[in-house]
Amino acid sequence: MRSYYSVLLAGLIIISNSFIGSASNEPLPWANPWDKGLDYEFVNQSFDAMTTLVTQGAVPGAVGLILKDGHIIARRAVGNKQTYMVRSMPGSEEIEYVPFNDKMMEHTLFDLASLTKMIATTTSVMMLVEQGKINLDAPVVQYIPTFGGRAKDKVTVRNLMTHTSGLQAWYPFYKHYIDREDYFRAIDEDFALIYPPGEKRIYSDIGFIMLGRIVETVSGKRLNHFTHENIFEPLGMLDTGFLPRMQERLKAASTEFDPMRKNILKGIVHDENSRIMGGVSGHAGLFSTATDLAVFSQMLLDGGIFNGKRILKAETIKLMLTPQLKNKSVIKGSGFLRYRRQLLGWWGMDDEMLISGIGGLPSKTAFGHTGFTGTALTIDPEHKMAAILLSNAVHPKREDKESSALRKAFFGNVSKALVGEANVNLAE
């Protein structure tokens, strides 16, 4: 028999699904693919591939969205947002995974993981750069004086945004420290650089933890409050933010079993470091929906403005999307980014325009990012389009994650719908 908690949660989920169906007020108009120059057969294949891979168990479920010329071309949900509950075994520390299917919805809320770095942190930094409050080439110690410990005084804000700071990629802070202030003290006092700043691109969560901290120091507001007031609320992104409330959690895609809570995470950040930091960090913690990300994408495609609300100037976006690194820094760095230029925060397509396991679109102007939980976004200014793929790949265990094949299939078919199969370069 299922535990009382499992039965109660199942009931709450059923109730929640009764009021989170399709949104009555769409923030963007719809259009048919053929009316916007897209091959509808490849558009359909994008979602057919999603369905096939979900059925094969690559991920429990996914939501895909294609945006073109300011219109939603397609948005579909497949699979389930939760496939298991857990219950404790009597007299044992072991847990049992109990099958439970909760249908994925088009407006399901997702833990964006590292898309937080782009949607929240990079946007916030660029807003403060635009206002003259942050200088990209200033040393980090200008904003966080204590950061200079152990000879880190030459690291710049630009180094942090391009993953060339010399900081290591990751560290399990959650195993050794108790809260965000302890994290910050450790980064300042206990961490030294592992390579010279600017030498190579090593994708670093720690660098974006520091960027979120700089935003908070410069603005005087916690990152969740700053982003809500200056980005999400003005854009009408009502389902986007840190720390979802209980009602919002009910419509979230579940992620992984958390041994501390002895339950599946649902609407609580998956990233352990962000979780111990209270769920608000520059590297992870943001939640959103495919439709809200379409609004954000359209804002960038329209030069920083949406529905009359300006978030960034067009010249600020141009700066953000300018390649920052020489090839030698890219080649020597993180291998999974080998076919991506480094912009400010974002990844850009290189001359090969390779569509791979981290997504992409067939344009040298396209830029994007992914998240560990199974999320991905690519925006293409040349073709005035964006493709969004959100999945709960780490549910119920990260060991089961297989989102690379899903991203390659989805973004590959979207690319073929845009420029034709012969003009798409797919990774082996």
C-alpha positions as CSV (number, residue, x, y, z in Angstrom):
1,M,0.0,0.0,0.0
2,R,1.3,3.5,-0.8
3,S,2.2,5.8,2.0
4,Y,-0.3,8.4,3.1
5,Y,2.0,11.1,1.6
6,S,2.0,9.4,-1.8
7,V,-1.8,9.2,-1.9
8,L,-2.1,12.8,-0.7
9,L,0.4,14.0,-3.3
10,A,-1.4,12.0,-6.1
11,G,-4.6,13.7,-5.2
12,L,-3.1,17.2,-5.2
13,I,-1.5,16.5,-8.6
14,I,-4.8,15.5,-10.0
15,I,-6.5,18.6,-8.6
16,S,-3.7,20.8,-9.9
17,N,-4.0,19.4,-13.4
18,S,-7.6,20.5,-13.4
19,F,-6.6,24.2,-13.5
20,I,-3.3,24.2,-15.4
21,G,-4.5,23.1,-18.8
22,S,-3.9,25.2,-21.8
23,A,-3.5,28.9,-21.1
24,S,-6.4,31.1,-22.0
25,N,-4.3,34.1,-22.8
26,E,-1.4,33.3,-25.1
27,P,1.3,36.0,-24.9
28,L,2.3,35.3,-28.5
29,P,0.2,34.7,-31.6
30,W,0.1,31.3,-33.4
31,A,0.9,30.6,-37.1
32,N,1.1,27.5,-39.3
33,P,4.7,26.4,-40.2
34,W,4.0,26.7,-44.0
35,D,2.9,30.3,-43.5
36,K,6.3,31.1,-42.1
37,G,8.4,29.2,-44.6
38,L,9.0,26.1,-42.6
39,D,8.7,22.5,-43.9
40,Y,5.8,21.1,-41.9
41,E,6.9,17.5,-42.3
42,F,10.2,18.2,-40.5
43,V,8.3,20.2,-37.9
44,N,6.1,17.1,-37.3
45,Q,9.2,14.9,-37.3
46,S,10.7,17.1,-34.5
47,F,7.8,16.1,-32.2
48,D,7.6,12.5,-33.6
49,A,11.3,12.1,-32.6
50,M,10.4,13.5,-29.1
51,T,7.6,10.9,-28.8
52,T,9.8,8.0,-29.9
53,L,12.6,8.8,-27.6
54,V,10.3,9.4,-24.6
55,T,8.7,6.0,-25.4
56,Q,12.1,4.4,-25.5
57,G,12.9,5.9,-22.1
58,A,15.4,8.5,-23.0
59,V,13.5,11.0,-20.7
60,P,10.2,10.6,-18.9
61,G,8.6,13.5,-20.8
62,A,9.3,16.8,-22.7
63,V,7.8,20.0,-24.0
64,G,9.0,21.4,-27.3
65,L,8.2,24.8,-28.8
66,I,9.1,26.4,-32.1
67,L,9.0,30.2,-32.5
68,K,9.2,31.9,-35.9
69,D,8.7,35.6,-36.8
70,G,7.1,36.4,-33.5
71,H,4.6,33.5,-33.8
72,I,4.4,30.1,-32.0
73,I,4.6,27.5,-34.8
74,A,4.2,24.5,-32.6
75,R,4.1,23.6,-28.9
76,R,3.6,20.0,-27.8
77,A,4.0,18.0,-24.6
78,V,4.8,14.3,-24.6
79,G,5.3,11.7,-21.9
80,N,4.9,12.4,-18.2
81,K,6.2,15.0,-15.8
82,Q,6.4,12.3,-13.1
83,T,6.8,8.6,-13.5
84,Y,7.6,7.5,-10.0
85,M,6.9,8.2,-6.4
86,V,8.9,6.8,-3.5
87,R,8.1,5.1,-0.2
88,S,10.3,4.1,2.6
89,M,10.7,0.4,3.4
90,P,9.5,-0.5,6.9
91,G,12.5,-0.8,9.3
92,S,15.0,0.1,6.6
93,E,16.8,3.0,5.1
94,E,16.0,1.7,1.6
95,I,13.3,3.3,-0.5
96,E,11.1,1.8,-3.2
97,Y,10.2,3.5,-6.5
98,V,6.5,3.2,-7.1
99,P,5.2,3.8,-10.6
100,F,3.0,6.9,-11.0
101,N,2.2,8.5,-14.3
102,D,1.4,12.2,-14.2
103,K,0.9,13.5,-17.8
104,M,3.2,16.2,-19.1
105,M,1.4,19.4,-20.0
106,E,2.4,22.2,-22.4
107,H,2.5,24.6,-19.5
108,T,4.5,22.4,-17.1
109,L,7.0,24.2,-14.9
110,F,10.6,23.1,-15.3
111,D,13.8,23.4,-13.3
112,L,15.9,25.2,-15.8
113,A,19.3,24.3,-14.2
114,S,22.1,26.1,-16.0
115,L,19.7,28.0,-18.2
116,T,19.5,30.1,-15.1
117,K,23.0,31.4,-16.0
118,M,21.6,32.9,-19.2
119,I,18.0,33.9,-18.5
120,A,18.6,35.3,-15.0
121,T,22.3,36.0,-14.4
122,T,23.7,37.1,-17.8
123,T,20.6,39.3,-18.5
124,S,21.0,40.9,-15.1
125,V,24.7,41.5,-15.6
126,M,24.1,43.1,-19.0
127,M,21.4,45.3,-17.6
128,L,23.9,46.6,-15.0
129,V,26.6,47.0,-17.6
130,E,24.2,49.1,-19.6
131,Q,23.5,51.3,-16.6
132,G,27.2,51.8,-16.0
133,K,27.2,49.9,-12.7
134,I,29.3,47.0,-13.9
135,N,32.4,47.2,-16.0
136,L,33.1,43.9,-17.8
137,D,36.9,44.5,-17.7
138,A,37.0,45.5,-14.1
139,P,38.5,43.0,-11.6
140,V,36.0,41.2,-9.5
141,V,37.6,42.6,-6.4
142,Q,36.3,46.0,-7.4
143,Y,32.8,44.7,-6.5
144,I,33.7,41.9,-4.0
145,P,37.0,42.9,-2.3
146,T,37.3,39.7,-0.3
147,F,37.4,37.7,-3.5
148,G,41.1,38.5,-4.0
149,G,42.4,35.9,-1.6
150,R,44.9,33.4,-2.9
151,A,45.9,35.6,-5.8
152,K,42.6,35.9,-7.5
153,D,42.8,39.7,-7.8
154,K,43.3,39.7,-11.6
155,V,40.1,37.9,-12.5
156,T,37.7,40.1,-14.3
157,V,33.9,40.1,-14.7
158,R,34.4,39.3,-18.4
159,N,36.5,36.2,-17.4
160,L,33.6,35.0,-15.3
161,M,31.1,35.5,-18.1
162,T,33.3,33.6,-20.6
163,H,34.4,30.8,-18.3
164,T,38.0,31.8,-18.5
165,S,38.5,33.0,-14.9
166,G,40.9,30.2,-13.9
167,L,38.4,28.9,-11.3
168,Q,37.7,25.2,-11.3
169,A,34.5,23.9,-12.9
170,W,32.6,22.7,-9.9
171,Y,32.9,21.8,-6.2
172,P,30.5,19.9,-3.9
173,F,30.0,22.8,-1.5
174,Y,26.8,21.2,-0.2
175,K,28.9,18.5,1.4
176,H,31.2,20.8,3.3
177,Y,29.4,24.1,3.9
178,I,26.1,25.1,5.5
179,D,24.7,28.2,3.7
180,R,25.4,30.8,1.0
181,E,27.6,33.0,3.2
182,D,29.8,30.0,4.1
183,Y,30.0,29.3,0.3
184,F,31.1,32.8,-0.4
185,R,33.7,32.8,2.3
186,A,35.1,29.6,1.0
187,I,35.3,30.8,-2.6
188,D,37.1,34.0,-1.4
189,E,39.5,32.5,1.1
190,D,40.0,28.8,0.3
191,F,39.9,28.6,-3.5
192,A,42.9,29.4,-5.7
193,L,43.0,29.6,-9.5
194,I,43.9,26.4,-11.4
195,Y,45.0,28.1,-14.6
196,P,45.8,31.7,-15.7
197,P,42.8,33.9,-16.4
198,G,42.0,34.0,-20.1
199,E,44.1,30.9,-20.8
200,K,41.3,28.5,-21.6
201,R,37.5,28.1,-21.4
202,I,36.6,25.7,-18.5
203,Y,32.9,25.8,-18.0
204,S,32.4,26.8,-14.4
205,D,29.5,26.9,-12.1
206,I,31.6,28.7,-9.5
207,G,32.1,31.6,-11.9
208,F,28.4,32.1,-12.3
209,I,27.9,31.8,-8.5
210,M,30.2,34.8,-8.3
211,L,28.3,36.7,-11.1
212,G,25.0,36.2,-9.2
213,R,26.8,37.6,-6.1
214,I,28.1,40.6,-8.0
215,V,24.5,41.4,-9.3
216,E,23.3,41.3,-5.7
217,T,26.1,43.4,-4.4
218,V,25.8,46.1,-7.1
219,S,22.0,46.2,-7.1
220,G,21.5,45.8,-3.4
221,K,18.8,43.1,-4.1
222,R,18.8,39.3,-3.9
223,L,19.0,37.8,-7.4
224,N,15.4,36.5,-7.2
225,H,14.0,39.9,-6.4
226,F,16.2,41.8,-9.0
227,T,15.2,39.4,-11.8
228,H,11.5,39.4,-10.9
229,E,11.3,43.2,-10.8
230,N,13.5,44.0,-13.8
231,I,13.0,41.1,-16.2
232,F,10.2,38.6,-15.5
233,E,7.4,40.9,-14.3
234,P,7.9,43.6,-17.0
235,L,7.8,40.8,-19.7
236,G,4.7,39.2,-18.3
237,M,6.7,36.0,-17.6
238,L,4.3,35.0,-14.8
239,D,5.5,31.4,-14.5
240,T,9.2,32.3,-14.3
241,G,11.2,32.8,-11.1
242,F,13.2,31.3,-8.2
243,L,11.6,29.5,-5.3
244,P,8.2,28.4,-6.7
245,R,5.3,28.6,-4.2
246,M,3.5,25.4,-3.2
247,Q,0.7,25.8,-5.8
248,E,3.3,26.4,-8.5
249,R,5.3,23.3,-7.4
250,L,2.3,21.2,-8.1
251,K,2.6,21.9,-11.9
252,A,6.3,21.3,-11.9
253,A,8.1,18.4,-13.7
254,S,9.7,16.2,-11.0
255,T,13.4,15.7,-11.0
256,E,15.5,13.4,-8.7
257,F,15.1,11.6,-5.4
258,D,16.6,13.7,-2.6
259,P,18.1,11.6,0.2
260,M,17.8,14.5,2.6
261,R,14.1,14.9,2.1
262,K,13.6,11.2,1.3
263,N,11.3,12.2,-1.5
264,I,11.3,13.1,-5.2
265,L,12.1,16.8,-5.8
266,K,9.2,18.7,-7.4
267,G,9.4,22.5,-7.7
268,I,12.5,22.5,-5.5
269,V,15.8,23.1,-7.2
270,H,17.6,20.0,-8.3
271,D,21.2,21.4,-8.1
272,E,22.5,20.6,-4.6
273,N,24.8,23.7,-4.4
274,S,21.9,26.0,-5.2
275,R,19.6,24.2,-2.8
276,I,21.9,24.7,0.1
277,M,22.2,28.3,-0.9
278,G,18.5,28.7,-0.4
279,G,17.5,28.0,-4.0
280,V,18.7,31.3,-5.3
281,S,22.1,31.4,-7.1
282,G,23.6,32.7,-10.3
283,H,24.3,29.2,-11.7
284,A,21.0,27.4,-11.0
285,G,17.6,27.7,-9.3
286,L,15.3,29.3,-11.9
287,F,12.0,27.7,-13.0
288,S,10.1,28.5,-16.1
289,T,7.8,27.2,-18.9
290,A,8.4,26.8,-22.6
291,T,5.9,29.6,-23.3
292,D,7.7,32.0,-21.0
293,L,11.0,31.2,-22.6
294,A,9.4,31.9,-26.0
295,V,8.6,35.4,-24.6
296,F,12.1,35.9,-23.4
297,S,13.5,34.7,-26.8
298,Q,11.2,37.1,-28.7
299,M,12.4,40.0,-26.5
300,L,16.0,39.3,-27.6
301,L,15.0,38.8,-31.2
302,D,13.2,42.2,-31.1
303,G,16.2,44.0,-29.9
304,G,15.5,43.9,-26.2
305,I,11.8,45.0,-26.2
306,F,8.5,43.0,-25.8
307,N,5.0,44.5,-25.6
308,G,6.4,47.9,-25.2
309,K,8.6,47.0,-22.3
310,R,12.4,47.4,-22.9
311,I,14.7,45.1,-21.0
312,L,17.9,45.7,-22.8
313,K,19.1,48.1,-25.5
314,A,19.8,46.6,-28.9
315,E,23.5,47.6,-28.7
316,T,23.7,45.8,-25.3
317,I,22.4,42.6,-27.0
318,K,24.9,43.1,-29.8
319,L,27.7,43.3,-27.3
320,M,26.4,40.2,-25.4
321,L,26.4,38.2,-28.7
322,T,29.9,39.2,-29.8
323,P,32.4,36.3,-29.8
324,Q,34.8,36.8,-27.0
325,L,37.6,34.2,-27.3
326,K,40.3,33.2,-29.6
327,N,40.2,29.6,-30.9
328,K,43.1,28.5,-28.8
329,S,41.2,29.3,-25.6
330,V,38.2,27.3,-26.9
331,I,40.2,24.3,-28.1
332,K,42.1,24.0,-24.9
333,G,39.0,24.1,-22.8
334,S,35.8,22.1,-22.1
335,G,35.4,19.5,-24.8
336,F,31.7,19.4,-25.0
337,L,31.8,23.1,-26.1
338,R,34.3,22.5,-28.9
339,Y,31.9,23.4,-31.6
340,R,30.5,26.5,-29.9
341,R,31.9,30.1,-29.8
342,Q,31.9,31.8,-26.5
343,L,29.8,34.9,-26.3
344,L,29.1,36.8,-23.0
345,G,27.4,34.0,-21.1
346,W,25.8,32.4,-24.1
347,W,27.3,29.8,-26.5
348,G,27.4,30.7,-30.2
349,M,27.5,28.5,-33.3
350,D,30.8,28.2,-35.1
351,D,31.5,28.0,-38.8
352,E,30.6,24.3,-38.9
353,M,27.1,25.1,-37.6
354,L,27.0,21.6,-36.1
355,I,23.8,20.4,-34.6
356,S,24.9,18.2,-31.7
357,G,23.8,16.8,-28.4
358,I,23.7,20.3,-27.0
359,G,21.3,21.5,-29.7
360,G,21.8,24.4,-32.1
361,L,20.3,25.9,-35.2
362,P,21.9,26.3,-38.7
363,S,23.0,29.9,-38.5
364,K,26.3,31.6,-37.5
365,T,24.2,34.1,-35.6
366,A,22.4,31.4,-33.5
367,F,23.2,31.2,-29.8
368,G,21.9,29.0,-26.9
369,H,22.6,27.0,-23.8
370,T,21.5,23.9,-22.0
371,G,20.7,22.8,-18.5
372,F,21.7,19.6,-16.6
373,T,18.1,18.6,-15.8
374,G,17.4,18.3,-19.6
375,T,16.6,21.8,-20.7
376,A,17.8,23.6,-23.9
377,L,17.2,26.8,-25.7
378,T,18.6,28.1,-29.1
379,I,17.8,31.5,-30.6
380,D,18.5,32.4,-34.2
381,P,18.4,36.1,-35.1
382,E,19.2,35.5,-38.8
383,H,16.0,33.5,-39.2
384,K,14.1,35.3,-36.5
385,M,13.3,32.0,-34.7
386,A,13.9,30.1,-31.5
387,A,13.6,26.4,-30.5
388,I,13.0,25.4,-26.9
389,L,13.2,21.8,-25.5
390,L,12.5,21.2,-21.9
391,S,12.6,17.7,-20.3
392,N,12.9,16.1,-16.9
393,A,15.8,13.9,-17.9
394,V,17.1,13.4,-14.3
395,H,13.8,11.9,-13.0
396,P,13.9,9.7,-11.0
397,K,17.7,9.3,-11.1
398,R,20.4,11.2,-12.9
399,E,22.0,7.9,-13.9
400,D,19.0,7.4,-16.2
401,K,19.6,10.7,-18.0
402,E,19.8,10.5,-21.8
403,S,18.9,13.9,-23.1
404,S,21.7,14.4,-25.7
405,A,20.0,12.1,-28.3
406,L,16.7,13.9,-27.7
407,R,18.2,17.4,-28.2
408,K,20.1,16.3,-31.4
409,A,16.9,14.8,-32.9
410,F,14.7,17.7,-32.0
411,F,17.0,20.6,-33.0
412,G,18.1,18.6,-36.0
413,N,14.6,18.3,-37.4
414,V,13.8,21.9,-36.6
415,S,16.9,22.9,-38.5
416,K,15.8,20.8,-41.5
417,A,12.4,22.4,-41.4
418,L,14.2,25.8,-41.6
419,V,16.9,25.3,-44.3
420,G,16.3,21.8,-45.8
421,E,17.9,18.5,-44.9
422,A,20.9,19.0,-47.3
423,N,22.0,22.1,-45.5
424,V,22.0,20.7,-41.9
425,N,25.3,19.5,-40.4
426,L,24.5,16.8,-37.8
427,A,27.1,15.5,-35.4
428,E,28.0,11.9,-35.7
